[in-house]
Amino acid sequence: AAKCGAEVTLSDSEELPRCLRNCRRSCGAHGLPGPPGLGRTWGRLGPALLALPAVDIILGSDVFFDPKDFEDILATVYFLLEKNPHAQFWTTYQVRSADWSIEALLCKWKLKNSHVPLHSFGADKEHLASSPLPGRHTIEMMIISLAQPDGT
């Protein structure tokens, strides 16, 4: 996103500060200035999150990997979308269990999702971003936004 000219704020677990350092290092390796970083733990609303400037898109890479965190993720996303009603949360994730679902939590938090077919942007290949995925994996993408009062 930063390479395309977007104003970016990186975030990762506030409990793992090394992750943010690695993100900044990766930016440097790709010729990008290190964007501001924000230690963030899903479900915790603090001053740094409250002070974020307006956002259009929130990108989440494989955040739905542990069901115990699903509600914290969606609560944080809801907060950010309430603050930025026209924003969207774009996320990709690996399907780890067919039994896991966020549908009830989306309803609870007045959110809706739309599935994005990977083939619609050429990401349905065996090698994603020139990187082979070992074994057989199912990757999904969805966009989450605020639901309308009628639930749509």
RAKABEL-V537384 format. One line per field, one symbol per residue. phi: phi as a letter, one per 40 degrees, with the letter a starting at -180 (. if undefined). psi: psi as a letter, one per 20 degrees, with the letter a starting at -180 (. if undefined). burial: # if it has 24 or more other C-alpha atoms within 12 Angstrom, else .. A space follows every 50 residues. Layout:
phi->???
psi->???
burial->???
This chain:
phi->.cccgccbbcaadccbcccccccccccdcbgbcccdbbcabdgbbbdccc cdcdbbbbbbcfccbbdccdcccccccddccccbdccbbcabaccbaccc abdccccdcfbbbbcbccccbgbcccbcfgbcccgbbbbbbabbacccdc gc
psi->ghhjjqpqpqqrpiimhhghghgggggghjkqqorqqoppppiopahhhh iprqqgpppoolhmiohiighgghggggghhhhmhjrqopqqqpohpiip qjghhgggjlqqqppophiikkjkrhopljpppqapqopqqqpprpqrhj i.
burial->.......#####.......#..##.........##.######.#....#. .#..######..##.....#############....#######....... .#..###.#####.........................#########... ..
